[in-house]
Amino acid sequence: MEKYRTCTLCEAMCGLKIEVNNGIVQSIKGDEKDPFSRGHICPKALALKDLHEDPNRIRTPLLREGERWIPIPWNQAIEWVARKIVALQQRYDEDAFAIYAGNPNVHNLGSMLYLPTFTRLLKTRNRFSASSVDQWPHQQVAFHMYGHQFLVPIPDLDNLDLFVIMGGNPLASNGSMMTAPDLRTRLKTIRDRGHLVVIDPRQTETAKLAQEHLAIRPGSDAFFLSGILRYFFENNLIDQGAWQSYSENLEALHTFVSAFSYAEIERHTQIPTVDLQRLAQRFAEAPRAAWYGRVGVSTQKFGATSQWLIQAINLVAGKFDRPGGVLFPNPAAPLLNFISKGHFDRWQSRVSKWPEFSGELPLICLREEIETEGPGQIRGLLVAAGNPVVSNPDGARLEEALQKLEFLVCVDFYKNETSRHAHLILPPASPLERDHFDLIFHQLAIRNTVKYSPPTFPRSEGSWDDGQIYAALACSLARLKKRPWKERLRLAYMRRISPARQIAWALKRGPHGVSMKALRENPHGIDLGPLEPQAPANLPKGKVDLAPARYLADLERMKKEPQPCAEFVVVGRRHLLNNNSWLRHIPHLTKGKNRMTLHIHPEDAQTLNLANGGLAQVSTQTGSITVLVETDTAMARGVVSLPYGFSDRAEPETNSLFAHQVSLNDIIPLAADACSGNAILNGVAVEIKAVSEAKNT
């Protein structure tokens, strides 16, 4: 029997054809009839079978008593959590309990529908998520410029002649903040008919596909982007398009980008001025072009300012809201209608006074909020499908802080570096046992399509999916907190409404008039057409702010930035099989040669007396790790690369997969972009020594 669904293991929304026989997955292949992915899948999709059938996956709630884990019934587990939360908040205050939401929640329909309701009932200001170690700059720039945190212009990838990729490696990430399956074919098509440019300190897999690669000094993107815009203004390359009628502050943008000379920019970026100016001229003249910046741009000292300047480049060069440029998607179930447009700095974190964004605080302040005594101190935490010990900078110290909590609850399939310290683990059902509809990623897709995936398998006896877990927690919490009976009745009603019915309601009010009946009759999905111009009607404020005050103020910080002086800086690295820090226990995703190696240019390795295949000690002010060396001519001189996401601090029964593994984040200092609060993970200065030399020091 053939079953069809969307893969939920990354942002690409690839269609799957799953062959099932006697309740067992026989094969997983790409669905050639899917109008979006057209038969493409990446190797990660096969992990869905591994996860579903894994005998080591936790399948019933586990309560920790000393060193023992005791299985308990679901209703008892839900009541235990709710009573613990209420007692804690009554003893201290509402902020004493915190919540952290990991990346998998946006790939999960149940979590998207029910987790926000549970979170609101907590009434805590201590909310955190993986967004602040990833894409907060994207969301904040969208909020400040366009008026909604998810109003992000997306490259019209299938119609581009010139595409500039900055700080991204789509061949490894499958897109990211640009939902697009089969990136290799799509990027090859752009290269063959036009020009593909990658700006990155490493010649990534994507850069090797491109005609042009510019090796930028990590952390200097804002300077390079300012230079591009400066060239536009100086050479009358500002497009006199329709966007000018609904935008403001063009002159303020001009003043900002004129602050640095080309000589200063070249010293910061280590890219020759002639290359910058040549690219600026080509981009301005290209009729169909887009500039895209991803995680390497966001996770640095000037991440938000850099993402703002990328938006400004697309706008003033006339690529905004035009076919073949960047446009807003128009999904069948409009995300913007039922998710907050966002807000900024309504309150600050208790210790370091970081401003909130859309009700969340930066993840980098979680540890200090646990360790610092006083009113509002975090004493309990629920981790929803995440592993912050690995994904947050200085994770080892965060792990120590978690052990000081009065109670920790984790929603997870496995015991990992975070959940092994939990007092209770709530395991969700397999992804193949729940229905799926992408709420977030249709809002970020390069083409308008829609698809609903029913469960591939009936729910295993005694298993609960994520939506059931959060809906039950919300109902129990409302009862114990003695919320008004109307609210409790509404929550009980919500708990009985299936996710499919809620999606049907959203579709009915959407712009395309698609029904759930039509989606069930079209299991491969429905094509709704290419992205089309829709600004300014889609702008909540009616205007585009070309120069938000928060980013203009960042000029002073940029002026104080010293010229590059560190001998070596480190950047992250992603592999196609890596899935952030989750699903790290699936053998299919961790097979092959060791990926946790330090990539370094051969000439740098020779200078440091490092041998290919030897060991090096990599140190920062936070700590040191010993790692295997892999010389790589793809690295820029003075830049080294190491992934994050694995370590050997897991449960004994899973250590075999991660023996002698290291994580870059263990030595990344706890710091954030002052403009956005997003963690700084790239461009961090490191000291490198051969292990023999380090031992003798």
C-alpha positions, 0 to 999 in steps of 0.5 A, spaced: 500 500 500 502 506 498 501 512 502 503 519 501 505 525 506 510 531 506 517 530 510 517 533 516 525 533 517 527 540 514 524 546 511 524 543 504 517 540 504 518 534 500 513 529 498 514 522 500 511 516 497 511 510 503 510 503 501 507 500 507 506 492 508 503 489 514 504 495 518 511 496 516 515 501 512 518 497 506 520 503 502 520 511 502 521 514 495 520 521 493 513 523 490 513 524 483 506 527 483 508 532 488 507 539 484 512 542 489 518 537 490 517 533 483 520 527 486 526 529 490 528 527 497 534 528 501 537 522 505 534 525 511 527 522 509 529 515 510 530 517 518 522 517 518 522 509 518 528 509 523 525 513 528 518 510 527 521 503 528 527 505 533 526 500 539 530 505 543 525 510 542 521 512 549 514 510 548 511 512 555 512 517 560 518 516 564 519 519 571 526 519 574 526 517 581 534 517 583 537 514 578 531 510 576 526 511 570 519 509 572 514 508 566 507 512 569 500 513 565 499 519 561 494 522 565 498 521 571 504 524 568 500 530 565 497 531 572 504 531 575 506 536 571 500 541 572 501 540 579 508 542 579 507 548 575 502 551 579 505 549 586 512 552 584 508 559 581 504 559 588 510 558 592 514 564 588 511 567 582 509 566 575 516 567 572 519 562 576 517 557 571 520 557 564 519 554 557 523 553 551 521 551 545 525 547 540 526 547 532 521 541 531 515 544 533 515 548 527 515 542 523 509 539 527 502 541 526 499 539 533 505 543 537 503 549 532 496 549 534 496 547 541 503 549 544 501 557 544 495 556 548 499 552 554 504 557 554 499 563 554 496 559 560 503 559 564 503 567 564 511 567 565 515 572 562 521 567 561 519 564 554 525 562 550 526 558 543 531 556 538 529 562 534 534 566 538 540 562 536 538 562 529 533 566 525 531 572 530 534 577 525 530 575 519 523 576 524 525 582 527 527 585 520 521 583 517 517 586 524 521 593 523 521 594 516 514 591 513 510 590 520 509 583 521 515 578 524 513 573 518 512 577 512 519 575 509 520 576 502 522 570 499 527 569 492 523 567 486 528 562 485 525 559 479 525 565 475 532 568 477 537 570 473 542 572 478 542 570 485 547 572 491 547 567 497 550 570 503 552 566 509 548 560 507 549 553 504 542 551 501 545 544 498 546 542 505 540 546 509 535 544 503 534 552 503 532 555 510 527 561 511 526 559 503 522 553 503 525 550 496 526 542 495 531 540 490 535 546 491 541 543 487 537 542 480 534 549 481 541 552 483 544 549 477 538 552 472 540 559 475 547 558 474 546 555 467 541 561 464 545 566 469 549 567 474 550 564 481 554 568 487 556 565 494 559 570 499 562 565 504 568 564 508 568 557 506 567 554 499 561 550 501 558 545 497 553 551 494 559 555 493 563 550 488 556 549 484 556 557 483 560 561 478 563 566 483 565 565 490 567 571 495 571 569 501 569 574 506 572 575 513 566 572 518 563 577 522 564 583 516 557 582 512 554 589 514 560 592 512 560 589 505 553 590 504 554 597 506 559 598 500 554 595 495 548 600 497 554 606 497 555 604 490 548 604 488 547 611 491 554 614 488 552 611 481 545 613 480 543 605 481 537 606 485 531 604 482 525 609 481 520 603 482 513 603 485 516 601 491 518 608 493 510 610 493 510 606 499 516 606 503 520 612 507 527 613 510 531 613 503 535 618 505 537 616 512 539 609 509 543 613 504 547 617 510 548 610 514 551 606 508 556 612 506 559 612 513 565 607 511 570 608 505 571 602 500 578 602 503 575 601 510 570 596 508 576 592 504 580 592 510 574 589 514 571 584 509 578 582 506 574 582 499 577 587 494 573 593 492 573 592 485 570 585 486 564 589 491 563 594 485 563 589 480 558 585 483 554 591 485 553 593 478 551 587 476 546 586 481 543 593 479 543 592 472 540 584 472 532 585 471 531 578 475 535 578 481 535 576 489 540 577 494 539 572 500 542 571 507 542 566 512 544 563 518 551 565 517 549 572 516 544 572 522 549 568 528 554 574 528 556 580 531 552 585 526 546 579 524 540 583 524 543 590 521 546 585 516 539 582 514 536 589 514 541 591 509 540 585 505 532 587 505 535 594 503 539 592 497 533 588 494 528 594 495 533 600 492 535 595 486 528 594 484 528 587 486 522 587 491 515 585 490 517 583 482 517 576 479 524 574 478 526 578 485 523 577 492 516 577 493 511 575 499 508 568 499 500 567 499 499 561 502 492 557 502 492 557 510 494 564 511 499 564 517 499 572 518 492 571 520 493 567 526 500 569 529 502 575 532 505 580 528 510 581 533 512 586 538 519 588 541 522 591 548 515 590 552 519 588 558 526 586 559 530 580 562 531 580 569 538 580 570 542 583 563 536 587 561 535 584 554 529 586 550 523 581 549 521 579 542 514 577 540 514 574 548 520 571 548 527 572 551 534 571 548 536 564 549 543 566 551 540 569 558 537 562 560 543 560 564 543 566 568 536 567 569 536 560 573 543 561 577 541 568 579 537 569 585 531 573 587 524 574 584 523 571 578 528 566 578 527 560 574 526 554 578 522 550 573 523 549 566 519 545 560 523 543 554 519 542 548 522 538 543 529 541 544 536 540 546 539 547 548 545 544 552 547 542 545 544 548 541 546 554 546 553 557 546 557 555 553 552 549 553 556 545 558 555 551 563 547 551 561 547 543 563 550 545 570 545 550 571 539 545 569 541 540 574 539 546 579 532 546 577 527 544 582 524 540 576 525 539 569 520 536 564 522 534 557 517 533 551 522 528 547 523 521 544 530 520 547 534 521 553 539 527 550 544 532 553 538 536 556 533 531 557 537 526 561 537 531 567 529 531 566 525 529 572 519 527 567 520 525 560 513 526 555 515 522 549 510 524 543 508 519 538 512 518 531 511 523 526 508 517 521 502 517 526 500 524 526 497 528 521 501 534 518 500 541 515 505 546 514 503 552 517 510 556 517 513 553 511 508 555 506 509 562 508 516 562 506 516 557 500 518 559 493 511 557 490 504 557 493 502 550 494 498 546 499 498 539 502 495 535 507 498 529 510 493 524 514 497 519 519 501 514 515 499 509 521 494 509 526 496 511 533 500 506 537 496 504 543 498 508 549 501 514 545 500 521 545 502 526 539 504 533 541 498 536 540 494 532 545 500 533 550 499 540 550 492 540 550 491 536 556 497 540 559 493 546 558 486 543 560 489 541 567 493 547 568 486 552 567 483 547 572 488 547 577 489 555 576 481 556 577 481 559 571 474 562 569 469 556 567 468 559 560 475 559 559 476 552 561 470 550 557 473 553 551 479 549 552 476 542 553 472 544 546 479 545 543 482 539 546 476 535 542 477 539 535 482 535 531 488 539 527 484 537 521 478 541 523 482 547 525 486 547 518 479 546 514 477 552 518 483 556 516 483 554 509 475 556 508 478 563 510 484 563 506 485 567 499 485 560 495 478 557 497 481 550 498 477 545 502 480 540 506 475 535 502 479 537 496 486 536 499 484 529 501 482 528 494 489 530 492 494 527 496 500 529 492 498 536 494 495 542 489 499 547 486 496 554 487 501 558 482 508 562 482 509 568 487 506 574 485 506 582 487 502 584 493 505 589 496 503 594 499 496 591 500 499 586 504 503 591 509 500 592 516 503 599 516 502 600 509 509 603 508 516 599 508 521 603 513 527 603 509 531 605 515 528 603 522 531 607 528 534 601 531 538 599 525 540 606 524 543 606 531 547 600 530 552 605 526 556 607 532 557 600 534 560 598 527 564 605 527 567 602 534 569 595 531 576 594 530 580 592 524 580 584 524 586 582 529 585 575 531 589 570 528 584 565 527 576 565 527 571 559 527 565 558 523 560 553 523 558 547 518 552 543 516 552 537 513 546 534 509 544 529 514 545 533 520 538 535 523 540 541 528 541 538 534 535 533 534 534 526 532 541 525 534 540 518 536 538 516 529 544 511 526 541 513 519 543 521 520 550 519 524 553 514 519 559 515 515 565 518 517 566 523 523 564 529 521 566 533 527 573 535 524 576 541 524 577 544 517 583 548 516 587 551 510 593 546 509 597 552 509 595 554 516 595 547 518 603 547 516 604 554 520 601 551 526 604 544 525 598 541 524 597 534 521 591 532 517 588 526 521 592 529 527 589 532 533 588 540 535 586 543 541 581 549 540 580 554 545 576 560 547 576 564 553 570 559 555 574 553 554 578 548 550 576 542 546 581 537 542 578 535 535 581 531 529 584 536 524 582 535 516 586 540 512 581 543 506 583 548 501 576 550 501 577 554 507 579 561 507 586 563 510 585 565 518 578 561 518 577 554 521 570 550 521 567 546 526 560 543 526 555 543 532 550 538 535 553 532 537 557 530 543 558 524 548 555 527 554 549 522 553 546 516 556 551 510 556 546 506 551 547 511 546 554 513 547 557 508 541 554 513 536 558 519 539 564 517 542 569 522 542 565 527 539 565 534 540 561 540 539 563 547 537 558 550 542 561 547 548 567 553 547 563 558 544 562 564 549 555 566 551 554 573 547 549 576 542 548 581 537 547 587 541 541 589 536 537 583 536 539 578 542 541 573 537 547 568 539 553 570 536 556 563 533 560 565 527 566 569 527 569 567 534 576 568 535 580 561 537 587 559 539 589 553 536 595 548 538 597 542 536 595 537 541 603 535 543 604 543 543 598 544 548 600 538 553 607 542 553 604 549 555 
